[in-house]
Amino acid sequence: MIDHVSIAVRDLAKSADFYERVLAPLGLSRMIERPGAVGFGKAYPELWLNARPSGPSAPEGTGSHVALRARSQEAVRAFHAAALAHGGRDEGGPGPRPAALTAYYGAFILDPEGNKLEAVNFPG
């Protein structure tokens, strides 16, 4: 149903480097660079970073976040570790999470600009 997601960032080059490292464990890579935008994905750009140099940081506590599928619990852990190693902040370490339909394994991080991302792995 959702084709792609865009995230506003003030420092596009710094954010693109961060996302390249953090998304690699999830199988996403930098696919397209345009003036003011960088797209990441597997077969096509599913996650875009859009430059908003004069924009504010993402406000904390809004409840807004982007959840990305991970093929394994190990990939969730690698996503989280990469984020912390490259300037991200922990917003909920890797582990089991209850959900509406089924429990899953996930981790939450804040990117250097305050955007919240989650890596999720569903059982079986």
Buried (B, 14 or more C-beta within 10 A) or exposed (E): EEEEEEBBBBBBEBBBBBBBBBBBBBEBEBBEEEEEBBBBBEEEBBBBBBBBEEEEBBEEEEEEBBBBBBEEBEBBBBBBBBBBEBBBBEBEBBEEBEEEEEEBBBBBBBBBBBBBBBBBBEEE
